[in-house]
Amino acid sequence: MTTPQELHISSRDNALLKDLRRLAHGNTEYRKQQRVWVEGDHLLRAATGRGVRPDIGLFASSYWPVAPAAYVQAAHRNIVLTDALFNELSTLESPARLGFVFDLPPEPAIQPGVATVILDRVQDAGNVGAILRSASAFGFKQIIALKGTAALWSVKVLRAGMGAHWGLQLVEGASLAQLDILQVPLLVTSSHRGSYLHQALRKSELPMPCAWALGHEGQGVCAELEARASGHVRIAQPGGEESLNVATAAAICLHASATAHLA
């Protein structure tokens, strides 16, 4: 493998560093720059494990001399920053001393007939990342985020997704009209109507492929999306809590659909 280019930066006024600082700390800056920032080695390994190589590797100067060869060779070019500059770039309480910049993948077209998760104004980045992780684990490879949903490639969502992003087809800012393309049953969770999930599972009534719609943490799925649903499903809660966190509900529903037709 060709040795990556190497650049040392010691001035906080460096133009490239300013761009990267905006990228790391701005929730939607990735849309403008068409690249994403990840910190630490876990997300790097998740991406390269799926054949995605970063464009830039960034290293704190104290870490650079001892950085493993796999990290040094990972990107097309490397930037070494003083520890103080790297700490300014970092979004972690304890900076990881290495990070990577990836080109933002081109947004795919919505594909009909595939298992899909629809996010309707889910606003908490941790919830969105956790849902992406469950979707990847259970074979729901297409994610459609309606307008008002947390930015899918933001640093916090990337961190919560634990690398799931690089195994998914992510569509952002979609409209309700675009959902007509899906051509699969649309299921919505509800606390007061529809069949209980465990009963539908027992009766083999869960369709697959399907699309699960998951709504706003407080308001749930909007009325317009709920009207499109071909089925409403409730999750039994024998312990008596009023409701479940949306990411928890997503994991339960996606697992049920994914395993309903396993031998």
ChimeraX commands (.cxc) that place a marker at each C-alpha (Angstrom):
marker #1 position 0.00,0.00,0.00 radius 0.5
marker #1 position 1.24,3.49,-0.84 radius 0.5
marker #1 position 2.37,5.51,2.17 radius 0.5
marker #1 position -0.26,8.23,2.82 radius 0.5
marker #1 position 0.68,11.88,2.53 radius 0.5
marker #1 position 1.56,13.45,5.88 radius 0.5
marker #1 position 0.93,17.03,6.99 radius 0.5
marker #1 position 1.75,18.62,10.36 radius 0.5
marker #1 position -0.41,21.50,11.58 radius 0.5
marker #1 position 0.42,23.66,14.59 radius 0.5
marker #1 position -1.70,26.77,13.91 radius 0.5
marker #1 position -5.35,26.91,14.92 radius 0.5
marker #1 position -5.90,29.40,12.07 radius 0.5
marker #1 position -5.15,26.79,9.40 radius 0.5
marker #1 position -8.02,26.90,6.87 radius 0.5
marker #1 position -8.41,23.12,6.63 radius 0.5
marker #1 position -8.45,22.78,10.40 radius 0.5
marker #1 position -11.15,25.45,10.64 radius 0.5
marker #1 position -13.29,23.48,8.19 radius 0.5
marker #1 position -12.76,20.26,10.14 radius 0.5
marker #1 position -13.62,21.99,13.41 radius 0.5
marker #1 position -16.93,23.14,11.92 radius 0.5
marker #1 position -17.51,19.62,10.61 radius 0.5
marker #1 position -16.88,18.00,14.00 radius 0.5
marker #1 position -19.03,20.41,15.99 radius 0.5
marker #1 position -21.89,21.18,13.58 radius 0.5
marker #1 position -24.83,18.78,13.43 radius 0.5
marker #1 position -25.59,19.41,9.76 radius 0.5
marker #1 position -22.25,20.76,8.52 radius 0.5
marker #1 position -21.63,17.41,6.81 radius 0.5
marker #1 position -24.28,18.29,4.26 radius 0.5
marker #1 position -22.37,21.39,3.24 radius 0.5
marker #1 position -18.92,19.77,3.23 radius 0.5
marker #1 position -20.10,16.36,1.95 radius 0.5
marker #1 position -17.90,14.57,4.47 radius 0.5
marker #1 position -18.23,13.23,8.01 radius 0.5
marker #1 position -16.01,13.21,11.09 radius 0.5
marker #1 position -15.56,10.14,13.31 radius 0.5
marker #1 position -13.35,9.84,16.36 radius 0.5
marker #1 position -11.62,6.75,17.71 radius 0.5
marker #1 position -10.84,3.41,16.16 radius 0.5
marker #1 position -14.17,1.56,16.49 radius 0.5
marker #1 position -15.96,3.46,13.72 radius 0.5
marker #1 position -12.85,3.22,11.56 radius 0.5
marker #1 position -12.87,-0.56,11.84 radius 0.5
marker #1 position -16.60,-0.69,11.17 radius 0.5
marker #1 position -16.16,1.29,7.97 radius 0.5
marker #1 position -13.06,-0.44,6.64 radius 0.5
marker #1 position -14.64,-3.79,7.45 radius 0.5
marker #1 position -17.26,-2.91,4.85 radius 0.5
marker #1 position -14.68,-1.70,2.35 radius 0.5
marker #1 position -15.02,2.03,3.05 radius 0.5
marker #1 position -11.73,3.92,3.35 radius 0.5
marker #1 position -11.40,7.35,5.01 radius 0.5
marker #1 position -9.98,10.28,3.10 radius 0.5
marker #1 position -8.12,11.87,6.02 radius 0.5
marker #1 position -6.63,10.49,9.23 radius 0.5
marker #1 position -5.98,12.94,12.08 radius 0.5
marker #1 position -3.63,12.19,14.94 radius 0.5
marker #1 position -2.58,13.99,18.10 radius 0.5
marker #1 position 1.17,14.56,17.98 radius 0.5
marker #1 position 1.71,12.58,21.20 radius 0.5
marker #1 position -0.03,9.56,19.66 radius 0.5
marker #1 position 1.46,9.75,16.16 radius 0.5
marker #1 position 4.81,8.04,16.98 radius 0.5
marker #1 position 3.05,5.02,18.52 radius 0.5
marker #1 position 0.00,4.81,16.24 radius 0.5
marker #1 position -0.49,1.26,14.86 radius 0.5
marker #1 position 0.41,0.85,11.21 radius 0.5
marker #1 position -3.17,-0.13,10.36 radius 0.5
marker #1 position -4.39,3.30,11.48 radius 0.5
marker #1 position -1.54,5.17,9.80 radius 0.5
marker #1 position -2.24,3.37,6.51 radius 0.5
marker #1 position -6.03,3.61,6.74 radius 0.5
marker #1 position -6.58,6.98,5.05 radius 0.5
marker #1 position -5.38,8.49,1.80 radius 0.5
marker #1 position -3.58,11.23,3.76 radius 0.5
marker #1 position -2.76,12.00,7.39 radius 0.5
marker #1 position -2.69,15.18,9.43 radius 0.5
marker #1 position -0.77,15.41,12.68 radius 0.5
marker #1 position -2.02,18.07,15.11 radius 0.5
marker #1 position -0.59,19.35,18.34 radius 0.5
marker #1 position -2.42,17.80,21.28 radius 0.5
marker #1 position -4.03,21.17,22.06 radius 0.5
marker #1 position -5.42,21.48,18.53 radius 0.5
marker #1 position -6.70,17.91,18.51 radius 0.5
marker #1 position -8.45,18.53,21.83 radius 0.5
marker #1 position -10.23,21.53,20.25 radius 0.5
marker #1 position -11.33,19.35,17.35 radius 0.5
marker #1 position -12.50,16.49,19.56 radius 0.5
marker #1 position -16.15,16.14,20.58 radius 0.5
marker #1 position -15.37,13.72,23.41 radius 0.5
marker #1 position -14.79,14.51,27.08 radius 0.5
marker #1 position -11.67,12.37,26.85 radius 0.5
marker #1 position -10.25,12.87,23.33 radius 0.5
marker #1 position -9.36,9.64,21.54 radius 0.5
marker #1 position -6.22,11.21,19.99 radius 0.5
marker #1 position -7.16,9.90,16.54 radius 0.5
marker #1 position -10.02,10.59,14.17 radius 0.5
marker #1 position -10.96,10.18,10.52 radius 0.5
marker #1 position -12.81,12.06,7.84 radius 0.5
marker #1 position -14.91,10.09,5.35 radius 0.5
marker #1 position -16.53,11.28,2.18 radius 0.5
marker #1 position -20.30,11.39,2.60 radius 0.5
marker #1 position -21.81,8.58,0.51 radius 0.5
marker #1 position -24.15,9.68,-2.27 radius 0.5
marker #1 position -27.74,9.46,-1.11 radius 0.5
marker #1 position -29.45,6.42,-2.65 radius 0.5
marker #1 position -32.84,6.34,-4.31 radius 0.5
marker #1 position -35.64,4.72,-2.30 radius 0.5
marker #1 position -35.90,1.07,-3.28 radius 0.5
marker #1 position -39.27,-0.73,-3.48 radius 0.5
marker #1 position -39.90,-4.10,-1.92 radius 0.5
marker #1 position -37.21,-4.06,0.76 radius 0.5
marker #1 position -37.36,-4.09,4.56 radius 0.5
marker #1 position -37.39,-0.46,5.66 radius 0.5
marker #1 position -37.44,1.73,8.76 radius 0.5
marker #1 position -39.19,5.10,8.51 radius 0.5
marker #1 position -38.19,7.74,11.05 radius 0.5
marker #1 position -40.86,10.40,11.56 radius 0.5
marker #1 position -39.35,13.38,13.43 radius 0.5
marker #1 position -37.32,11.20,15.83 radius 0.5
marker #1 position -35.23,13.98,17.30 radius 0.5
marker #1 position -32.89,12.48,19.89 radius 0.5
marker #1 position -29.54,11.59,18.32 radius 0.5
marker #1 position -29.01,8.68,20.70 radius 0.5
marker #1 position -32.38,7.19,19.79 radius 0.5
marker #1 position -31.73,7.58,16.07 radius 0.5
marker #1 position -28.29,5.94,16.31 radius 0.5
marker #1 position -29.65,3.06,18.39 radius 0.5
marker #1 position -32.46,2.48,15.87 radius 0.5
marker #1 position -29.94,2.38,13.02 radius 0.5
marker #1 position -27.91,-0.19,14.92 radius 0.5
marker #1 position -30.98,-2.39,15.46 radius 0.5
marker #1 position -32.06,-1.97,11.85 radius 0.5
marker #1 position -28.69,-3.18,10.62 radius 0.5
marker #1 position -28.67,-6.12,13.02 radius 0.5
marker #1 position -32.14,-7.29,11.97 radius 0.5
marker #1 position -31.82,-6.83,8.22 radius 0.5
marker #1 position -33.70,-3.57,7.69 radius 0.5
marker #1 position -31.13,-2.05,5.38 radius 0.5
marker #1 position -33.13,0.94,4.11 radius 0.5
marker #1 position -33.70,3.90,6.42 radius 0.5
marker #1 position -35.96,6.76,5.36 radius 0.5
marker #1 position -35.80,9.83,7.59 radius 0.5
marker #1 position -38.73,12.20,7.13 radius 0.5
marker #1 position -38.23,15.93,7.51 radius 0.5
marker #1 position -37.71,16.88,11.16 radius 0.5
marker #1 position -35.66,13.81,12.09 radius 0.5
marker #1 position -32.22,14.23,13.66 radius 0.5
marker #1 position -29.40,14.51,11.11 radius 0.5
marker #1 position -28.42,10.93,10.32 radius 0.5
marker #1 position -24.71,11.59,9.76 radius 0.5
marker #1 position -24.20,13.93,12.72 radius 0.5
marker #1 position -21.37,13.06,15.10 radius 0.5
marker #1 position -23.75,12.00,17.91 radius 0.5
marker #1 position -25.85,9.75,15.67 radius 0.5
marker #1 position -22.71,8.20,14.19 radius 0.5
marker #1 position -21.39,7.48,17.67 radius 0.5
marker #1 position -24.67,5.93,18.83 radius 0.5
marker #1 position -24.93,3.89,15.61 radius 0.5
marker #1 position -21.63,2.14,16.41 radius 0.5
marker #1 position -20.74,1.68,12.75 radius 0.5
marker #1 position -24.15,0.62,11.43 radius 0.5
marker #1 position -24.20,3.55,8.99 radius 0.5
marker #1 position -21.85,1.85,6.54 radius 0.5
marker #1 position -24.16,-1.15,6.22 radius 0.5
marker #1 position -27.31,0.86,5.53 radius 0.5
marker #1 position -28.94,2.84,2.72 radius 0.5
marker #1 position -29.78,6.19,4.33 radius 0.5
marker #1 position -32.30,8.60,2.82 radius 0.5
marker #1 position -32.76,11.98,4.54 radius 0.5
marker #1 position -35.41,14.68,4.32 radius 0.5
marker #1 position -37.98,12.50,2.58 radius 0.5
marker #1 position -41.62,13.49,2.13 radius 0.5
marker #1 position -44.66,11.34,2.81 radius 0.5
marker #1 position -45.38,11.16,-0.90 radius 0.5
marker #1 position -42.06,9.41,-1.52 radius 0.5
marker #1 position -43.20,6.50,0.64 radius 0.5
marker #1 position -45.49,5.38,-2.19 radius 0.5
marker #1 position -42.39,3.91,-3.82 radius 0.5
marker #1 position -41.95,1.32,-1.05 radius 0.5
marker #1 position -44.74,-1.09,-2.05 radius 0.5
marker #1 position -44.50,-3.05,1.23 radius 0.5
marker #1 position -46.90,-3.21,4.19 radius 0.5
marker #1 position -46.48,-0.25,6.54 radius 0.5
marker #1 position -46.67,-1.05,10.26 radius 0.5
marker #1 position -47.10,1.49,13.05 radius 0.5
marker #1 position -46.75,0.92,16.78 radius 0.5
marker #1 position -49.56,2.15,18.98 radius 0.5
marker #1 position -50.27,2.03,22.71 radius 0.5
marker #1 position -54.04,1.74,22.27 radius 0.5
marker #1 position -54.95,0.01,19.00 radius 0.5
marker #1 position -54.04,-2.97,16.86 radius 0.5
marker #1 position -52.89,-6.50,17.60 radius 0.5
marker #1 position -50.35,-7.26,20.27 radius 0.5
marker #1 position -46.97,-7.96,18.75 radius 0.5
marker #1 position -46.50,-11.30,20.48 radius 0.5
marker #1 position -49.93,-12.47,19.26 radius 0.5
marker #1 position -49.21,-11.41,15.69 radius 0.5
marker #1 position -45.89,-13.23,15.90 radius 0.5
marker #1 position -47.55,-16.39,17.20 radius 0.5
marker #1 position -50.13,-16.30,14.40 radius 0.5
marker #1 position -47.49,-15.59,11.73 radius 0.5
marker #1 position -49.23,-12.32,10.90 radius 0.5
marker #1 position -46.10,-10.20,10.66 radius 0.5
marker #1 position -45.29,-9.50,6.99 radius 0.5
marker #1 position -41.73,-9.50,5.73 radius 0.5
marker #1 position -40.49,-7.47,4.00 radius 0.5
marker #1 position -42.31,-4.56,5.59 radius 0.5
marker #1 position -41.74,-0.98,6.68 radius 0.5
marker #1 position -41.88,-0.01,10.36 radius 0.5
marker #1 position -42.74,3.64,11.08 radius 0.5
marker #1 position -41.29,5.08,14.27 radius 0.5
marker #1 position -42.39,8.48,15.46 radius 0.5
marker #1 position -41.48,11.51,17.53 radius 0.5
marker #1 position -40.52,10.73,21.14 radius 0.5
marker #1 position -43.48,12.64,22.56 radius 0.5
marker #1 position -46.04,12.85,19.76 radius 0.5
marker #1 position -45.53,9.54,18.03 radius 0.5
marker #1 position -46.21,9.03,14.34 radius 0.5
marker #1 position -47.99,11.92,12.62 radius 0.5
marker #1 position -51.63,11.47,11.62 radius 0.5
marker #1 position -50.83,11.54,7.90 radius 0.5
marker #1 position -48.34,8.70,8.21 radius 0.5
marker #1 position -50.59,6.71,10.53 radius 0.5
marker #1 position -53.36,6.95,7.94 radius 0.5
marker #1 position -51.09,5.19,5.46 radius 0.5
marker #1 position -50.52,2.23,7.80 radius 0.5
marker #1 position -51.71,-1.21,6.78 radius 0.5
marker #1 position -51.41,-2.44,10.35 radius 0.5
marker #1 position -51.17,-1.18,13.94 radius 0.5
marker #1 position -49.23,-3.15,16.53 radius 0.5
marker #1 position -49.08,-2.88,20.32 radius 0.5
marker #1 position -46.22,-4.11,22.52 radius 0.5
marker #1 position -47.41,-5.87,25.67 radius 0.5
marker #1 position -45.97,-4.34,28.84 radius 0.5
marker #1 position -46.78,-6.68,31.74 radius 0.5
marker #1 position -44.81,-4.46,34.10 radius 0.5
marker #1 position -47.26,-1.63,33.59 radius 0.5
marker #1 position -45.11,1.25,32.28 radius 0.5
marker #1 position -46.99,3.85,30.30 radius 0.5
marker #1 position -44.77,3.67,27.23 radius 0.5
marker #1 position -41.42,2.52,25.86 radius 0.5
marker #1 position -38.50,4.53,24.57 radius 0.5
marker #1 position -38.74,4.67,20.77 radius 0.5
marker #1 position -35.38,2.97,20.28 radius 0.5
marker #1 position -36.41,0.15,22.62 radius 0.5
marker #1 position -39.72,-0.27,20.81 radius 0.5
marker #1 position -37.87,-0.32,17.49 radius 0.5
marker #1 position -35.53,-3.10,18.61 radius 0.5
marker #1 position -38.47,-5.23,19.78 radius 0.5
marker #1 position -40.49,-4.75,16.59 radius 0.5
marker #1 position -37.61,-5.18,14.16 radius 0.5
marker #1 position -36.43,-8.33,15.92 radius 0.5
marker #1 position -39.95,-9.78,15.79 radius 0.5
marker #1 position -40.26,-9.13,12.06 radius 0.5
marker #1 position -36.80,-10.44,11.30 radius 0.5
marker #1 position -37.25,-13.69,13.19 radius 0.5
marker #1 position -40.93,-14.37,12.41 radius 0.5
marker #1 position -40.12,-16.40,9.30 radius 0.5
marker #1 position -36.88,-18.05,10.42 radius 0.5
marker #1 position -36.90,-21.83,10.35 radius 0.5
marker link #1:1,2 radius 0.2
marker link #1:2,3 radius 0.2
marker link #1:3,4 radius 0.2
marker link #1:4,5 radius 0.2
marker link #1:5,6 radius 0.2
marker link #1:6,7 radius 0.2
marker link #1:7,8 radius 0.2
marker link #1:8,9 radius 0.2
marker link #1:9,10 radius 0.2
marker link #1:10,11 radius 0.2
marker link #1:11,12 radius 0.2
marker link #1:12,13 radius 0.2
marker link #1:13,14 radius 0.2
marker link #1:14,15 radius 0.2
marker link #1:15,16 radius 0.2
marker link #1:16,17 radius 0.2
marker link #1:17,18 radius 0.2
marker link #1:18,19 radius 0.2
marker link #1:19,20 radius 0.2
marker link #1:20,21 radius 0.2
marker link #1:21,22 radius 0.2
marker link #1:22,23 radius 0.2
marker link #1:23,24 radius 0.2
marker link #1:24,25 radius 0.2
marker link #1:25,26 radius 0.2
marker link #1:26,27 radius 0.2
marker link #1:27,28 radius 0.2
marker link #1:28,29 radius 0.2
marker link #1:29,30 radius 0.2
marker link #1:30,31 radius 0.2
marker link #1:31,32 radius 0.2
marker link #1:32,33 radius 0.2
marker link #1:33,34 radius 0.2
marker link #1:34,35 radius 0.2
marker link #1:35,36 radius 0.2
marker link #1:36,37 radius 0.2
marker link #1:37,38 radius 0.2
marker link #1:38,39 radius 0.2
marker link #1:39,40 radius 0.2
marker link #1:40,41 radius 0.2
marker link #1:41,42 radius 0.2
marker link #1:42,43 radius 0.2
marker link #1:43,44 radius 0.2
marker link #1:44,45 radius 0.2
marker link #1:45,46 radius 0.2
marker link #1:46,47 radius 0.2
marker link #1:47,48 radius 0.2
marker link #1:48,49 radius 0.2
marker link #1:49,50 radius 0.2
marker link #1:50,51 radius 0.2
marker link #1:51,52 radius 0.2
marker link #1:52,53 radius 0.2
marker link #1:53,54 radius 0.2
marker link #1:54,55 radius 0.2
marker link #1:55,56 radius 0.2
marker link #1:56,57 radius 0.2
marker link #1:57,58 radius 0.2
marker link #1:58,59 radius 0.2
marker link #1:59,60 radius 0.2
marker link #1:60,61 radius 0.2
marker link #1:61,62 radius 0.2
marker link #1:62,63 radius 0.2
marker link #1:63,64 radius 0.2
marker link #1:64,65 radius 0.2
marker link #1:65,66 radius 0.2
marker link #1:66,67 radius 0.2
marker link #1:67,68 radius 0.2
marker link #1:68,69 radius 0.2
marker link #1:69,70 radius 0.2
marker link #1:70,71 radius 0.2
marker link #1:71,72 radius 0.2
marker link #1:72,73 radius 0.2
marker link #1:73,74 radius 0.2
marker link #1:74,75 radius 0.2
marker link #1:75,76 radius 0.2
marker link #1:76,77 radius 0.2
marker link #1:77,78 radius 0.2
marker link #1:78,79 radius 0.2
marker link #1:79,80 radius 0.2
marker link #1:80,81 radius 0.2
marker link #1:81,82 radius 0.2
marker link #1:82,83 radius 0.2
marker link #1:83,84 radius 0.2
marker link #1:84,85 radius 0.2
marker link #1:85,86 radius 0.2
marker link #1:86,87 radius 0.2
marker link #1:87,88 radius 0.2
marker link #1:88,89 radius 0.2
marker link #1:89,90 radius 0.2
marker link #1:90,91 radius 0.2
marker link #1:91,92 radius 0.2
marker link #1:92,93 radius 0.2
marker link #1:93,94 radius 0.2
marker link #1:94,95 radius 0.2
marker link #1:95,96 radius 0.2
marker link #1:96,97 radius 0.2
marker link #1:97,98 radius 0.2
marker link #1:98,99 radius 0.2
marker link #1:99,100 radius 0.2
marker link #1:100,101 radius 0.2
marker link #1:101,102 radius 0.2
marker link #1:102,103 radius 0.2
marker link #1:103,104 radius 0.2
marker link #1:104,105 radius 0.2
marker link #1:105,106 radius 0.2
marker link #1:106,107 radius 0.2
marker link #1:107,108 radius 0.2
marker link #1:108,109 radius 0.2
marker link #1:109,110 radius 0.2
marker link #1:110,111 radius 0.2
marker link #1:111,112 radius 0.2
marker link #1:112,113 radius 0.2
marker link #1:113,114 radius 0.2
marker link #1:114,115 radius 0.2
marker link #1:115,116 radius 0.2
marker link #1:116,117 radius 0.2
marker link #1:117,118 radius 0.2
marker link #1:118,119 radius 0.2
marker link #1:119,120 radius 0.2
marker link #1:120,121 radius 0.2
marker link #1:121,122 radius 0.2
marker link #1:122,123 radius 0.2
marker link #1:123,124 radius 0.2
marker link #1:124,125 radius 0.2
marker link #1:125,126 radius 0.2
marker link #1:126,127 radius 0.2
marker link #1:127,128 radius 0.2
marker link #1:128,129 radius 0.2
marker link #1:129,130 radius 0.2
marker link #1:130,131 radius 0.2
marker link #1:131,132 radius 0.2
marker link #1:132,133 radius 0.2
marker link #1:133,134 radius 0.2
marker link #1:134,135 radius 0.2
marker link #1:135,136 radius 0.2
marker link #1:136,137 radius 0.2
marker link #1:137,138 radius 0.2
marker link #1:138,139 radius 0.2
marker link #1:139,140 radius 0.2
marker link #1:140,141 radius 0.2
marker link #1:141,142 radius 0.2
marker link #1:142,143 radius 0.2
marker link #1:143,144 radius 0.2
marker link #1:144,145 radius 0.2
marker link #1:145,146 radius 0.2
marker link #1:146,147 radius 0.2
marker link #1:147,148 radius 0.2
marker link #1:148,149 radius 0.2
marker link #1:149,150 radius 0.2
marker link #1:150,151 radius 0.2
marker link #1:151,152 radius 0.2
marker link #1:152,153 radius 0.2
marker link #1:153,154 radius 0.2
marker link #1:154,155 radius 0.2
marker link #1:155,156 radius 0.2
marker link #1:156,157 radius 0.2
marker link #1:157,158 radius 0.2
marker link #1:158,159 radius 0.2
marker link #1:159,160 radius 0.2
marker link #1:160,161 radius 0.2
marker link #1:161,162 radius 0.2
marker link #1:162,163 radius 0.2
marker link #1:163,164 radius 0.2
marker link #1:164,165 radius 0.2
marker link #1:165,166 radius 0.2
marker link #1:166,167 radius 0.2
marker link #1:167,168 radius 0.2
marker link #1:168,169 radius 0.2
marker link #1:169,170 radius 0.2
marker link #1:170,171 radius 0.2
marker link #1:171,172 radius 0.2
marker link #1:172,173 radius 0.2
marker link #1:173,174 radius 0.2
marker link #1:174,175 radius 0.2
marker link #1:175,176 radius 0.2
marker link #1:176,177 radius 0.2
marker link #1:177,178 radius 0.2
marker link #1:178,179 radius 0.2
marker link #1:179,180 radius 0.2
marker link #1:180,181 radius 0.2
marker link #1:181,182 radius 0.2
marker link #1:182,183 radius 0.2
marker link #1:183,184 radius 0.2
marker link #1:184,185 radius 0.2
marker link #1:185,186 radius 0.2
marker link #1:186,187 radius 0.2
marker link #1:187,188 radius 0.2
marker link #1:188,189 radius 0.2
marker link #1:189,190 radius 0.2
marker link #1:190,191 radius 0.2
marker link #1:191,192 radius 0.2
marker link #1:192,193 radius 0.2
marker link #1:193,194 radius 0.2
marker link #1:194,195 radius 0.2
marker link #1:195,196 radius 0.2
marker link #1:196,197 radius 0.2
marker link #1:197,198 radius 0.2
marker link #1:198,199 radius 0.2
marker link #1:199,200 radius 0.2
marker link #1:200,201 radius 0.2
marker link #1:201,202 radius 0.2
marker link #1:202,203 radius 0.2
marker link #1:203,204 radius 0.2
marker link #1:204,205 radius 0.2
marker link #1:205,206 radius 0.2
marker link #1:206,207 radius 0.2
marker link #1:207,208 radius 0.2
marker link #1:208,209 radius 0.2
marker link #1:209,210 radius 0.2
marker link #1:210,211 radius 0.2
marker link #1:211,212 radius 0.2
marker link #1:212,213 radius 0.2
marker link #1:213,214 radius 0.2
marker link #1:214,215 radius 0.2
marker link #1:215,216 radius 0.2
marker link #1:216,217 radius 0.2
marker link #1:217,218 radius 0.2
marker link #1:218,219 radius 0.2
marker link #1:219,220 radius 0.2
marker link #1:220,221 radius 0.2
marker link #1:221,222 radius 0.2
marker link #1:222,223 radius 0.2
marker link #1:223,224 radius 0.2
marker link #1:224,225 radius 0.2
marker link #1:225,226 radius 0.2
marker link #1:226,227 radius 0.2
marker link #1:227,228 radius 0.2
marker link #1:228,229 radius 0.2
marker link #1:229,230 radius 0.2
marker link #1:230,231 radius 0.2
marker link #1:231,232 radius 0.2
marker link #1:232,233 radius 0.2
marker link #1:233,234 radius 0.2
marker link #1:234,235 radius 0.2
marker link #1:235,236 radius 0.2
marker link #1:236,237 radius 0.2
marker link #1:237,238 radius 0.2
marker link #1:238,239 radius 0.2
marker link #1:239,240 radius 0.2
marker link #1:240,241 radius 0.2
marker link #1:241,242 radius 0.2
marker link #1:242,243 radius 0.2
marker link #1:243,244 radius 0.2
marker link #1:244,245 radius 0.2
marker link #1:245,246 radius 0.2
marker link #1:246,247 radius 0.2
marker link #1:247,248 radius 0.2
marker link #1:248,249 radius 0.2
marker link #1:249,250 radius 0.2
marker link #1:250,251 radius 0.2
marker link #1:251,252 radius 0.2
marker link #1:252,253 radius 0.2
marker link #1:253,254 radius 0.2
marker link #1:254,255 radius 0.2
marker link #1:255,256 radius 0.2
marker link #1:256,257 radius 0.2
marker link #1:257,258 radius 0.2
marker link #1:258,259 radius 0.2
marker link #1:259,260 radius 0.2
marker link #1:260,261 radius 0.2
marker link #1:261,262 radius 0.2
marker link #1:262,263 radius 0.2
view
